[in-house]
Amino acid sequence: MSVVSEYEESKAVAEKPLLQVRNLCKYFPIFSSGLVRRQSGLVKAVDDMSFDLARGETLGIVGESGSGKTTAVRSILRAIRPTSGEVLYNGRDRSIDLATISDKELKPLRQQMQMIFQDPFSSLNPRMTVGDIIAEPMVIHRIGSKNEREEKVIQMLEKVGLKGEHRQRYPHAFSGGQRQRIGIARALLLNPDLVVADESVSALDVSVQAQVINLLQDLQDEFQLTYIFVAHDLSVVKHICDRVAVMYAGRLVELAPTEELFADPKHPYTRALLSAIPNVDPDVRLAPKMSGEVADPANKPPGCSFHPRCSDCFAPCDKEEPQLLEVAPGRFASCHLYKKD
């Protein structure tokens, strides 16, 4: 391939979204008990999920517990293998489908995709020093000498607001917020393009949450990062995210720019989620809350999974499953209220 062709190919990759998810599904089989175990059903944890993620964007994924948020991001990063669908990652030099490549092909791409976990304590090995924990990605990928790794660890600790001498301590010596900063330092050590934060501030106090969120935003500007931010706290999502994807029972039910979604939610489930946000104004009349539980992904109701809890339910809702449609420029919703003619 000529130099010109390589340049044109790399330019074409750079102009595409960093991530293109198409019809992503992750099903877990259910087996019957007994001597002869037979498959008796499927848990549809993620069902036909599609979206694009632009470079430098922060996409929030929200929904109740059990809606499939964590399974979705783990499938995207190939921490677990998807059942079907495409996860097209337009990396630094080429485009590749993460859902189908081998583990051997995937390993070098791990440097470009990292994850910040929910629990800042259990995600850190208590028997390793902080320096060894942060340097471990460089060891796995055989990057740098011992002195170079130590120097890089000190730099990253200082970037996240800790001190270089902290590398000699163990995780138990730090507070929850400090441990999460250590997790962030480890995730950013290899200079990734995509970072997935899975409920990364939910275990922290409110004041510490604000510090960690501001840190993530500062690091995004400095390192040109792209975030997928999984959360259940909508006030956090409103502060940090450019767009929001709302999940219910494994399916994407709404996708919109953050300000537009909070100002005018299109899907009844999104409206119900927003109505649950506390309001200190006594004159504000709250919308009725949802009743019932999240639909069982192993035994979903027919038609729209949300229809047993929906105040806007009408004739086709319990018979036909709605598709995700563009209901306004840049806004998508999966609801029969916006059924295409």
Contacts in CASP RR format, 6 or more apart in sequence:
PFRMAT RR
TARGET T0000
AUTHOR 0000-0000-0000
METHOD contacts of the structure
MODEL  1
MSVVSEYEESKAVAEKPLLQVRNLCKYFPIFSSGLVRRQSGLVKAVDDMS
FDLARGETLGIVGESGSGKTTAVRSILRAIRPTSGEVLYNGRDRSIDLAT
ISDKELKPLRQQMQMIFQDPFSSLNPRMTVGDIIAEPMVIHRIGSKNERE
EKVIQMLEKVGLKGEHRQRYPHAFSGGQRQRIGIARALLLNPDLVVADES
VSALDVSVQAQVINLLQDLQDEFQLTYIFVAHDLSVVKHICDRVAVMYAG
RLVELAPTEELFADPKHPYTRALLSAIPNVDPDVRLAPKMSGEVADPANK
PPGCSFHPRCSDCFAPCDKEEPQLLEVAPGRFASCHLYKKD
1 9 0 8 1.000
9 94 0 8 1.000
10 92 0 8 1.000
10 93 0 8 1.000
13 90 0 8 1.000
13 91 0 8 1.000
13 92 0 8 1.000
13 93 0 8 1.000
13 94 0 8 1.000
13 95 0 8 1.000
14 55 0 8 1.000
14 90 0 8 1.000
16 90 0 8 1.000
16 95 0 8 1.000
17 52 0 8 1.000
17 53 0 8 1.000
17 54 0 8 1.000
17 55 0 8 1.000
17 90 0 8 1.000
18 53 0 8 1.000
18 54 0 8 1.000
18 55 0 8 1.000
18 56 0 8 1.000
18 57 0 8 1.000
18 89 0 8 1.000
18 90 0 8 1.000
18 91 0 8 1.000
18 193 0 8 1.000
18 194 0 8 1.000
18 226 0 8 1.000
19 52 0 8 1.000
19 53 0 8 1.000
19 76 0 8 1.000
19 87 0 8 1.000
19 88 0 8 1.000
19 89 0 8 1.000
19 90 0 8 1.000
19 194 0 8 1.000
19 226 0 8 1.000
20 52 0 8 1.000
20 53 0 8 1.000
20 86 0 8 1.000
20 87 0 8 1.000
20 88 0 8 1.000
20 90 0 8 1.000
21 49 0 8 1.000
21 50 0 8 1.000
21 51 0 8 1.000
21 52 0 8 1.000
21 53 0 8 1.000
21 76 0 8 1.000
21 86 0 8 1.000
21 87 0 8 1.000
21 88 0 8 1.000
22 50 0 8 1.000
22 85 0 8 1.000
22 86 0 8 1.000
22 87 0 8 1.000
22 88 0 8 1.000
23 48 0 8 1.000
23 49 0 8 1.000
23 50 0 8 1.000
23 84 0 8 1.000
23 85 0 8 1.000
23 86 0 8 1.000
24 46 0 8 1.000
24 48 0 8 1.000
24 49 0 8 1.000
24 50 0 8 1.000
24 72 0 8 1.000
24 75 0 8 1.000
24 76 0 8 1.000
24 82 0 8 1.000
24 84 0 8 1.000
24 85 0 8 1.000
24 86 0 8 1.000
24 87 0 8 1.000
24 99 0 8 1.000
25 44 0 8 1.000
25 46 0 8 1.000
25 47 0 8 1.000
25 48 0 8 1.000
25 49 0 8 1.000
25 82 0 8 1.000
25 83 0 8 1.000
25 84 0 8 1.000
25 85 0 8 1.000
26 45 0 8 1.000
26 46 0 8 1.000
26 71 0 8 1.000
26 72 0 8 1.000
26 75 0 8 1.000
26 80 0 8 1.000
26 82 0 8 1.000
26 83 0 8 1.000
27 42 0 8 1.000
27 43 0 8 1.000
27 44 0 8 1.000
27 45 0 8 1.000
27 47 0 8 1.000
27 83 0 8 1.000
28 42 0 8 1.000
28 43 0 8 1.000
28 45 0 8 1.000
29 39 0 8 1.000
29 41 0 8 1.000
29 42 0 8 1.000
29 43 0 8 1.000
30 39 0 8 1.000
30 40 0 8 1.000
30 41 0 8 1.000
30 42 0 8 1.000
30 43 0 8 1.000
30 298 0 8 1.000
31 37 0 8 1.000
31 38 0 8 1.000
31 39 0 8 1.000
31 40 0 8 1.000
32 38 0 8 1.000
32 39 0 8 1.000
32 40 0 8 1.000
41 298 0 8 1.000
42 298 0 8 1.000
43 297 0 8 1.000
43 298 0 8 1.000
44 249 0 8 1.000
44 250 0 8 1.000
44 297 0 8 1.000
44 298 0 8 1.000
44 300 0 8 1.000
45 68 0 8 1.000
45 71 0 8 1.000
45 250 0 8 1.000
45 297 0 8 1.000
46 68 0 8 1.000
46 71 0 8 1.000
46 72 0 8 1.000
46 75 0 8 1.000
46 82 0 8 1.000
46 250 0 8 1.000
47 249 0 8 1.000
47 250 0 8 1.000
47 251 0 8 1.000
47 297 0 8 1.000
48 251 0 8 1.000
48 252 0 8 1.000
49 72 0 8 1.000
49 247 0 8 1.000
49 250 0 8 1.000
49 251 0 8 1.000
49 252 0 8 1.000
50 252 0 8 1.000
50 324 0 8 1.000
51 59 0 8 1.000
51 245 0 8 1.000
51 252 0 8 1.000
51 255 0 8 1.000
53 59 0 8 1.000
53 194 0 8 1.000
53 226 0 8 1.000
53 228 0 8 1.000
54 226 0 8 1.000
55 193 0 8 1.000
55 224 0 8 1.000
55 226 0 8 1.000
56 220 0 8 1.000
56 224 0 8 1.000
56 225 0 8 1.000
56 226 0 8 1.000
56 227 0 8 1.000
57 226 0 8 1.000
57 227 0 8 1.000
57 242 0 8 1.000
57 243 0 8 1.000
58 220 0 8 1.000
58 226 0 8 1.000
58 227 0 8 1.000
58 228 0 8 1.000
58 229 0 8 1.000
58 240 0 8 1.000
58 241 0 8 1.000
58 242 0 8 1.000
58 243 0 8 1.000
59 227 0 8 1.000
59 228 0 8 1.000
59 229 0 8 1.000
59 241 0 8 1.000
59 242 0 8 1.000
59 243 0 8 1.000
59 244 0 8 1.000
59 245 0 8 1.000
60 227 0 8 1.000
60 228 0 8 1.000
60 229 0 8 1.000
60 230 0 8 1.000
60 231 0 8 1.000
60 237 0 8 1.000
60 241 0 8 1.000
60 243 0 8 1.000
60 244 0 8 1.000
60 245 0 8 1.000
61 69 0 8 1.000
61 72 0 8 1.000
61 73 0 8 1.000
61 228 0 8 1.000
61 229 0 8 1.000
61 230 0 8 1.000
61 231 0 8 1.000
61 244 0 8 1.000
61 245 0 8 1.000
61 247 0 8 1.000
62 69 0 8 1.000
62 230 0 8 1.000
62 231 0 8 1.000
62 232 0 8 1.000
62 234 0 8 1.000
62 237 0 8 1.000
62 244 0 8 1.000
62 245 0 8 1.000
62 246 0 8 1.000
62 247 0 8 1.000
62 273 0 8 1.000
63 69 0 8 1.000
63 232 0 8 1.000
63 246 0 8 1.000
63 247 0 8 1.000
63 248 0 8 1.000
63 273 0 8 1.000
64 232 0 8 1.000
64 248 0 8 1.000
64 273 0 8 1.000
64 294 0 8 1.000
65 232 0 8 1.000
65 294 0 8 1.000
66 294 0 8 1.000
66 297 0 8 1.000
67 247 0 8 1.000
67 248 0 8 1.000
67 249 0 8 1.000
67 250 0 8 1.000
67 294 0 8 1.000
68 247 0 8 1.000
68 250 0 8 1.000
68 297 0 8 1.000
69 198 0 8 1.000
69 230 0 8 1.000
69 247 0 8 1.000
70 198 0 8 1.000
70 199 0 8 1.000
70 230 0 8 1.000
71 80 0 8 1.000
71 250 0 8 1.000
72 247 0 8 1.000
72 250 0 8 1.000
73 115 0 8 1.000
73 196 0 8 1.000
73 198 0 8 1.000
73 228 0 8 1.000
73 230 0 8 1.000
74 80 0 8 1.000
75 81 0 8 1.000
75 82 0 8 1.000
75 87 0 8 1.000
75 99 0 8 1.000
76 87 0 8 1.000
76 98 0 8 1.000
76 196 0 8 1.000
76 228 0 8 1.000
77 98 0 8 1.000
77 113 0 8 1.000
77 115 0 8 1.000
77 196 0 8 1.000
78 87 0 8 1.000
78 98 0 8 1.000
78 99 0 8 1.000
78 106 0 8 1.000
79 115 0 8 1.000
81 99 0 8 1.000
82 99 0 8 1.000
84 99 0 8 1.000
85 99 0 8 1.000
86 97 0 8 1.000
86 99 0 8 1.000
86 100 0 8 1.000
87 97 0 8 1.000
87 98 0 8 1.000
87 99 0 8 1.000
88 95 0 8 1.000
88 96 0 8 1.000
88 97 0 8 1.000
88 98 0 8 1.000
89 95 0 8 1.000
89 96 0 8 1.000
89 97 0 8 1.000
89 98 0 8 1.000
89 109 0 8 1.000
89 112 0 8 1.000
89 113 0 8 1.000
89 194 0 8 1.000
91 109 0 8 1.000
91 112 0 8 1.000
91 193 0 8 1.000
92 112 0 8 1.000
92 193 0 8 1.000
96 105 0 8 1.000
96 109 0 8 1.000
98 106 0 8 1.000
98 109 0 8 1.000
107 141 0 8 1.000
108 141 0 8 1.000
110 141 0 8 1.000
111 137 0 8 1.000
111 141 0 8 1.000
111 190 0 8 1.000
111 191 0 8 1.000
111 192 0 8 1.000
112 190 0 8 1.000
112 192 0 8 1.000
112 193 0 8 1.000
112 194 0 8 1.000
113 192 0 8 1.000
113 193 0 8 1.000
113 194 0 8 1.000
113 195 0 8 1.000
113 196 0 8 1.000
114 137 0 8 1.000
114 186 0 8 1.000
114 187 0 8 1.000
114 188 0 8 1.000
114 190 0 8 1.000
114 192 0 8 1.000
114 194 0 8 1.000
114 195 0 8 1.000
114 196 0 8 1.000
115 187 0 8 1.000
115 195 0 8 1.000
115 196 0 8 1.000
115 197 0 8 1.000
115 198 0 8 1.000
116 180 0 8 1.000
116 183 0 8 1.000
116 184 0 8 1.000
116 187 0 8 1.000
116 195 0 8 1.000
116 196 0 8 1.000
116 197 0 8 1.000
116 198 0 8 1.000
116 200 0 8 1.000
117 123 0 8 1.000
117 183 0 8 1.000
117 198 0 8 1.000
117 200 0 8 1.000
118 198 0 8 1.000
118 199 0 8 1.000
118 200 0 8 1.000
118 202 0 8 1.000
118 203 0 8 1.000
119 203 0 8 1.000
120 176 0 8 1.000
120 177 0 8 1.000
120 179 0 8 1.000
120 180 0 8 1.000
120 182 0 8 1.000
120 183 0 8 1.000
120 203 0 8 1.000
120 204 0 8 1.000
121 171 0 8 1.000
121 176 0 8 1.000
121 179 0 8 1.000
123 183 0 8 1.000
124 130 0 8 1.000
124 133 0 8 1.000
124 171 0 8 1.000
124 179 0 8 1.000
124 182 0 8 1.000
124 183 0 8 1.000
125 133 0 8 1.000
125 171 0 8 1.000
126 170 0 8 1.000
126 171 0 8 1.000
126 172 0 8 1.000
127 170 0 8 1.000
128 136 0 8 1.000
128 170 0 8 1.000
129 167 0 8 1.000
129 168 0 8 1.000
129 169 0 8 1.000
129 170 0 8 1.000
130 157 0 8 1.000
130 166 0 8 1.000
130 167 0 8 1.000
130 168 0 8 1.000
130 169 0 8 1.000
130 170 0 8 1.000
130 171 0 8 1.000
130 174 0 8 1.000
130 182 0 8 1.000
131 150 0 8 1.000
131 153 0 8 1.000
131 157 0 8 1.000
131 167 0 8 1.000
131 168 0 8 1.000
133 171 0 8 1.000
133 182 0 8 1.000
133 183 0 8 1.000
133 186 0 8 1.000
134 153 0 8 1.000
134 156 0 8 1.000
134 157 0 8 1.000
134 167 0 8 1.000
134 182 0 8 1.000
134 183 0 8 1.000
134 185 0 8 1.000
134 186 0 8 1.000
134 189 0 8 1.000
135 149 0 8 1.000
135 150 0 8 1.000
135 152 0 8 1.000
135 153 0 8 1.000
135 189 0 8 1.000
136 186 0 8 1.000
137 143 0 8 1.000
137 186 0 8 1.000
137 189 0 8 1.000
137 190 0 8 1.000
138 144 0 8 1.000
138 149 0 8 1.000
138 152 0 8 1.000
138 189 0 8 1.000
138 190 0 8 1.000
139 149 0 8 1.000
141 190 0 8 1.000
143 149 0 8 1.000
143 190 0 8 1.000
150 167 0 8 1.000
152 189 0 8 1.000
153 164 0 8 1.000
153 167 0 8 1.000
153 185 0 8 1.000
153 189 0 8 1.000
154 164 0 8 1.000
154 167 0 8 1.000
156 185 0 8 1.000
156 186 0 8 1.000
156 188 0 8 1.000
156 189 0 8 1.000
157 163 0 8 1.000
157 164 0 8 1.000
157 166 0 8 1.000
157 167 0 8 1.000
157 182 0 8 1.000
157 185 0 8 1.000
158 164 0 8 1.000
159 185 0 8 1.000
159 188 0 8 1.000
159 219 0 8 1.000
159 222 0 8 1.000
160 181 0 8 1.000
160 182 0 8 1.000
160 184 0 8 1.000
160 185 0 8 1.000
160 188 0 8 1.000
160 215 0 8 1.000
160 219 0 8 1.000
161 181 0 8 1.000
161 215 0 8 1.000
162 178 0 8 1.000
162 181 0 8 1.000
162 182 0 8 1.000
162 185 0 8 1.000
166 174 0 8 1.000
171 179 0 8 1.000
171 182 0 8 1.000
174 182 0 8 1.000
175 208 0 8 1.000
176 203 0 8 1.000
176 204 0 8 1.000
176 208 0 8 1.000
177 204 0 8 1.000
177 208 0 8 1.000
177 211 0 8 1.000
177 212 0 8 1.000
180 200 0 8 1.000
180 201 0 8 1.000
180 203 0 8 1.000
180 204 0 8 1.000
180 208 0 8 1.000
180 212 0 8 1.000
181 212 0 8 1.000
181 215 0 8 1.000
184 200 0 8 1.000
184 212 0 8 1.000
184 215 0 8 1.000
184 216 0 8 1.000
184 219 0 8 1.000
187 195 0 8 1.000
188 195 0 8 1.000
188 219 0 8 1.000
188 223 0 8 1.000
188 225 0 8 1.000
191 223 0 8 1.000
192 225 0 8 1.000
193 224 0 8 1.000
193 225 0 8 1.000
193 226 0 8 1.000
194 225 0 8 1.000
194 226 0 8 1.000
194 227 0 8 1.000
194 228 0 8 1.000
195 225 0 8 1.000
195 226 0 8 1.000
195 227 0 8 1.000
195 228 0 8 1.000
196 227 0 8 1.000
196 228 0 8 1.000
196 230 0 8 1.000
197 216 0 8 1.000
197 227 0 8 1.000
197 228 0 8 1.000
197 229 0 8 1.000
197 230 0 8 1.000
198 230 0 8 1.000
199 230 0 8 1.000
199 231 0 8 1.000
199 232 0 8 1.000
200 212 0 8 1.000
200 216 0 8 1.000
200 229 0 8 1.000
201 208 0 8 1.000
201 209 0 8 1.000
201 212 0 8 1.000
201 213 0 8 1.000
201 231 0 8 1.000
201 233 0 8 1.000
201 236 0 8 1.000
202 231 0 8 1.000
202 232 0 8 1.000
202 233 0 8 1.000
204 212 0 8 1.000
209 236 0 8 1.000
213 236 0 8 1.000
213 239 0 8 1.000
213 240 0 8 1.000
216 227 0 8 1.000
216 240 0 8 1.000
217 240 0 8 1.000
219 225 0 8 1.000
220 227 0 8 1.000
227 240 0 8 1.000
229 237 0 8 1.000
229 240 0 8 1.000
229 241 0 8 1.000
231 237 0 8 1.000
234 262 0 8 1.000
234 273 0 8 1.000
234 274 0 8 1.000
234 277 0 8 1.000
235 277 0 8 1.000
237 244 0 8 1.000
237 258 0 8 1.000
238 258 0 8 1.000
238 262 0 8 1.000
241 258 0 8 1.000
242 257 0 8 1.000
242 258 0 8 1.000
243 255 0 8 1.000
243 256 0 8 1.000
243 257 0 8 1.000
243 258 0 8 1.000
244 254 0 8 1.000
244 255 0 8 1.000
244 256 0 8 1.000
244 257 0 8 1.000
244 258 0 8 1.000
244 261 0 8 1.000
245 252 0 8 1.000
245 254 0 8 1.000
245 255 0 8 1.000
246 252 0 8 1.000
246 253 0 8 1.000
246 254 0 8 1.000
246 255 0 8 1.000
246 261 0 8 1.000
246 267 0 8 1.000
246 269 0 8 1.000
246 270 0 8 1.000
246 273 0 8 1.000
247 253 0 8 1.000
248 269 0 8 1.000
248 294 0 8 1.000
248 295 0 8 1.000
248 305 0 8 1.000
248 306 0 8 1.000
249 294 0 8 1.000
249 295 0 8 1.000
249 296 0 8 1.000
249 297 0 8 1.000
249 300 0 8 1.000
249 305 0 8 1.000
249 306 0 8 1.000
250 297 0 8 1.000
251 305 0 8 1.000
251 334 0 8 1.000
252 324 0 8 1.000
252 332 0 8 1.000
252 334 0 8 1.000
253 267 0 8 1.000
253 269 0 8 1.000
253 270 0 8 1.000
253 306 0 8 1.000
253 324 0 8 1.000
253 333 0 8 1.000
253 334 0 8 1.000
253 335 0 8 1.000
254 261 0 8 1.000
254 265 0 8 1.000
254 266 0 8 1.000
254 267 0 8 1.000
254 269 0 8 1.000
254 270 0 8 1.000
254 331 0 8 1.000
254 332 0 8 1.000
254 333 0 8 1.000
254 334 0 8 1.000
255 324 0 8 1.000
255 331 0 8 1.000
255 332 0 8 1.000
255 333 0 8 1.000
256 266 0 8 1.000
256 330 0 8 1.000
256 331 0 8 1.000
256 332 0 8 1.000
257 330 0 8 1.000
257 331 0 8 1.000
260 331 0 8 1.000
261 270 0 8 1.000
261 331 0 8 1.000
262 274 0 8 1.000
265 271 0 8 1.000
265 273 0 8 1.000
265 274 0 8 1.000
266 327 0 8 1.000
266 328 0 8 1.000
266 331 0 8 1.000
266 333 0 8 1.000
266 335 0 8 1.000
266 337 0 8 1.000
266 338 0 8 1.000
267 333 0 8 1.000
267 334 0 8 1.000
267 335 0 8 1.000
268 306 0 8 1.000
268 310 0 8 1.000
268 311 0 8 1.000
268 312 0 8 1.000
268 335 0 8 1.000
268 337 0 8 1.000
269 290 0 8 1.000
269 306 0 8 1.000
269 309 0 8 1.000
269 310 0 8 1.000
271 287 0 8 1.000
272 287 0 8 1.000
272 289 0 8 1.000
272 290 0 8 1.000
272 309 0 8 1.000
275 286 0 8 1.000
275 287 0 8 1.000
275 288 0 8 1.000
275 289 0 8 1.000
276 289 0 8 1.000
276 290 0 8 1.000
279 286 0 8 1.000
288 311 0 8 1.000
290 309 0 8 1.000
291 309 0 8 1.000
292 308 0 8 1.000
292 309 0 8 1.000
295 301 0 8 1.000
295 305 0 8 1.000
295 306 0 8 1.000
295 308 0 8 1.000
301 307 0 8 1.000
301 308 0 8 1.000
301 318 0 8 1.000
302 318 0 8 1.000
302 319 0 8 1.000
303 317 0 8 1.000
303 318 0 8 1.000
303 319 0 8 1.000
303 320 0 8 1.000
303 321 0 8 1.000
303 322 0 8 1.000
304 310 0 8 1.000
304 313 0 8 1.000
304 317 0 8 1.000
304 318 0 8 1.000
304 320 0 8 1.000
304 321 0 8 1.000
304 322 0 8 1.000
304 334 0 8 1.000
304 335 0 8 1.000
304 336 0 8 1.000
305 321 0 8 1.000
307 313 0 8 1.000
307 317 0 8 1.000
307 318 0 8 1.000
310 317 0 8 1.000
312 337 0 8 1.000
314 336 0 8 1.000
316 336 0 8 1.000
316 339 0 8 1.000
317 336 0 8 1.000
320 336 0 8 1.000
322 334 0 8 1.000
322 335 0 8 1.000
322 336 0 8 1.000
322 339 0 8 1.000
323 334 0 8 1.000
323 340 0 8 1.000
324 332 0 8 1.000
324 333 0 8 1.000
324 334 0 8 1.000
325 332 0 8 1.000
325 333 0 8 1.000
325 334 0 8 1.000
325 338 0 8 1.000
325 339 0 8 1.000
325 340 0 8 1.000
326 332 0 8 1.000
327 333 0 8 1.000
327 338 0 8 1.000
END
